[in-house]
Amino acid sequence: MRQRILSLRWEALLVVLITLLAGTLRFSYLTELPPGLHFDEGFKGVTARGLLAGDPPRLFFESDMGEEPIAMYLVAAALAVVGPEPWAIRLPSAVVGTLTVPLAWWLGREVFGKGRKLRGQVVGLGTALVLAVLYWHLSFSRIGMEPILVPFFATGAFASLVWGLNSGRPGAFALAGVALGGSLYTYKAGYFVPVLAGLFLLYGLIVERGFWQRHRRGLLLLGLVALIVAAPIGVYFATH
């Protein structure tokens, strides 16, 4: 029996609705819940204000036991737009947490939906819906701390990587390389995202005949882009 596939219009509408649900849960009462600022949030606010006041930009912030830079610069951008409001420290987390939800749909779609299969649509939409209401993800989306960046970069990296494996498009591999290299600028757990990607590709090399021959150019491009993106913070770690 032939499965009936959702039209792209209906699928896109459902993705938008799920993303709106995620955004509503992450932005509602952001100025009040959770009450007060965690000291890590306060550190980011103070450091971000210093950047806006003329402190030199940094590749790695050594204070507070060391912090990667992306979250700090996002908070600085939020303060520049909104003004010196405490809730602005949480604004980037809410945005990133919301945007991770459609990325989760894309990842499920690519992994299970090669050739526009109904299974891929169901898994993609189901994954996005679960992530939209998942407690830990919702919680970290409402506090101004950097861990929420890790699932964003990881989901984007694996979604674009599988897209590249499915389609063979060089741009998909390059995008995966950007996300994998960029994950090193997010949070300590982000250091493991390239490791997981490497294990995933190693599995493909072992179990799938002709894997390297088919995807060699794309994987080399991925590795080159990832190395270029990761090089600045890699040099910093090697020299510090």
VEXVEXDREN-226036 format. One line per 8 residues: number of its first residue (from 1); their letters; for each residue y, x, z of C-alpha. Coordinates in steps of 0.5 Angstrom, whole numbers, padded with zeros to 4 digits. Each point is the difference from the previous one (the first is absolute). Last residue first. Example, Ala and Ser with C-alpha at 12.3 -4.5 7.8 and 13.67 -1.06 7.14 Angstrom:
! VEXVEXDREN-226036
2> SA> -0002,0027,0014; -0007,-0002,0002
! end
This chain:
! VEXVEXDREN-226036
240> HTAFYVGI> 0058,0096,0052; -0001,0003,-0007; -0006,-0003,-0002; 0002,-0007,0003; 0007,0001,-0004; -0004,0002,-0006; -0004,-0006,0000; 0006,-0005,0002
232> PAAVILAV> 0003,0003,-0007; -0007,0000,-0004; -0002,-0007,0001; 0003,-0003,-0006; -0002,0006,-0004; -0007,0000,0002; 0000,-0008,-0001; 0002,0001,-0007
224> LGLLLLGR> -0005,0005,-0002; -0006,-0003,0004; 0002,-0007,-0004; 0001,0004,-0006; -0007,0003,0000; -0003,-0006,0002; 0003,-0004,-0006; -0002,0006,-0005
216> RHRQWFGR> -0008,0000,0003; -0001,-0008,0000; -0005,-0001,-0005; -0003,0007,0001; 0000,0000,0007; -0004,-0006,0001; -0005,0001,-0005; -0005,-0002,0004
208> EVILGYLL> 0002,-0004,0006; -0003,0001,0007; 0002,0007,0002; 0007,0001,-0004; 0002,-0007,0003; -0002,0001,0007; 0004,0007,-0001; 0006,-0005,-0002
200> FLGALVPV> 0000,-0004,0006; -0001,0006,0004; 0006,0003,-0003; 0004,-0006,0001; -0002,-0001,0008; 0003,0008,0000; 0006,-0002,-0003; 0001,-0006,0005
192> FYGAKYTY> -0002,0005,0006; 0007,0003,0001; 0003,-0007,0000; -0003,-0001,0007; 0006,0005,0002; 0005,-0004,-0002; 0004,-0002,-0007; 0002,0007,-0004
184> LSGGLAVG> -0007,0002,-0001; -0002,-0007,-0003; 0005,0002,-0006; -0005,0005,-0003; -0005,-0006,0000; 0005,-0005,-0003; 0003,0005,-0005; -0007,0002,-0002
176> ALAFAGPR> -0002,-0008,-0001; 0006,-0001,-0004; -0002,0006,-0005; -0007,-0003,0000; 0003,-0007,-0002; 0005,0003,-0005; -0006,0004,-0004; -0003,-0007,-0002
168> GSNLGWVL> -0008,0001,0000; 0000,-0008,0002; -0005,-0001,0005; 0000,0007,0003; 0008,0000,0000; 0000,-0007,0003; -0005,0003,0005; 0005,0005,0002
160> SAFAGTAF> 0006,-0004,0000; -0003,-0005,0005; -0003,0006,0004; 0007,0003,0000; 0004,-0006,0001; -0005,-0002,0006; 0001,0007,0003; 0008,0000,0000
152> FPVLIPEM> 0001,-0007,0003; -0006,0001,0005; 0003,0006,0002; 0008,-0002,0000; -0002,-0005,0006; -0001,0006,0005; 0007,0002,-0001; 0004,-0004,0006
144> GIRSFSLH> 0005,-0005,0000; -0004,-0006,0003; -0001,-0006,-0004; -0005,0002,-0005; -0004,0004,0005; -0002,-0007,0003; -0001,-0004,-0006; -0005,0006,-0002
136> WYLVALVL> -0004,0000,0006; 0000,-0008,0000; -0003,-0001,-0007; 0004,-0006,-0003; 0003,0003,-0006; -0006,0004,-0001; -0005,-0005,0000; 0004,-0004,-0005
128> ATGLGVVQ> 0000,0006,-0004; -0007,0002,0000; -0002,-0007,-0002; 0005,0000,-0006; -0003,0006,-0002; -0008,-0002,0001; 0001,-0007,-0003; 0004,0003,-0006
120> GRLKRGKG> -0005,0006,-0001; -0006,-0005,0001; 0003,-0004,-0006; -0001,0006,-0004; 0006,0002,-0004; -0004,0006,-0004; 0000,0004,0006; 0001,-0004,0006
112> FVERGLWW> -0004,0003,0006; 0004,0006,0001; 0006,-0001,-0004; 0001,-0007,0003; -0001,0002,0007; 0005,0006,0000; 0005,-0005,-0004; 0000,-0005,0006
104> ALPVTLTG> 0001,0005,0005; 0006,0003,-0004; 0002,-0007,0001; 0000,0000,0007; 0003,0007,0001; 0006,-0002,-0002; 0001,-0005,0006; -0002,0006,0005
96> VVASPLRI> 0005,0005,-0004; 0006,-0005,0001; -0002,-0002,0007; 0000,0008,0002; 0006,0001,-0004; 0004,-0005,0004; -0002,0002,0007; 0005,0005,0001
88> AWPEPGVV> 0005,-0005,-0002; -0002,-0004,0006; 0005,0005,0004; 0006,-0002,-0004; 0004,0006,-0002; 0002,-0003,-0007; -0004,-0004,-0005; 0000,0005,-0006
80> ALAAAVLY> 0001,0007,0003; -0005,-0002,0006; -0005,-0002,-0005; 0001,0006,-0004; -0001,0004,0006; -0006,-0003,0002; -0003,0001,-0007; 0002,0007,0001
72> MAIPEEGM> -0004,0001,0007; -0006,-0004,-0003; -0001,0005,-0005; 0001,0006,0004; -0006,0002,0003; 0001,0001,0008; -0002,0005,0005; -0001,0000,0007
64> DSEFFLRP> 0006,-0004,0001; 0005,0005,-0003; -0003,0004,-0006; 0003,-0004,-0005; -0004,0002,-0007; 0004,0001,-0006; 0007,0000,0003; 0006,-0003,-0003
56> PDGALLGR> 0006,0004,0004; 0004,-0005,0005; 0006,-0003,-0003; 0001,-0006,0004; -0005,-0004,-0005; -0005,0005,0002; 0002,-0001,0008; -0001,-0007,-0001
48> ATVGKFGE> -0007,0001,-0002; -0001,0004,0006; 0002,-0005,0005; -0003,-0006,-0004; -0007,0004,0000; 0000,0002,0007; 0002,-0007,0002; -0006,-0002,-0004
40> DFHLGPPL> -0005,0005,0003; 0003,-0002,0007; -0002,-0007,-0001; 0005,-0005,-0001; 0001,-0007,0003; -0003,-0006,-0001; -0006,-0001,-0005; 0003,-0004,-0003
32> ETLYSFRL> 0007,-0001,0001; 0004,0002,-0006; -0006,-0001,-0004; 0000,-0007,0001; -0004,-0001,-0006; 0000,0006,-0005; -0007,0002,0001; -0003,-0007,0000
24> TGALLTIL> 0004,-0003,-0006; -0001,0006,-0004; -0008,-0001,0000; 0001,-0007,-0001; 0005,0002,-0006; -0006,0005,-0002; -0005,-0006,0000; 0004,-0004,-0004
16> VVLLAEWR> 0002,0005,-0005; -0007,0002,-0001; -0002,-0007,-0001; 0005,-0001,-0005; -0002,0006,-0004; -0007,-0003,0000; 0002,-0006,-0003; 0004,0003,-0005
8> LSLIRQRM> -0006,0005,-0002; -0005,-0006,-0001; -0005,0000,0005; -0007,0001,-0003; -0005,-0005,-0001; -0007,0003,0001; -0005,-0001,-0005; -0007,-0003,0002
! end
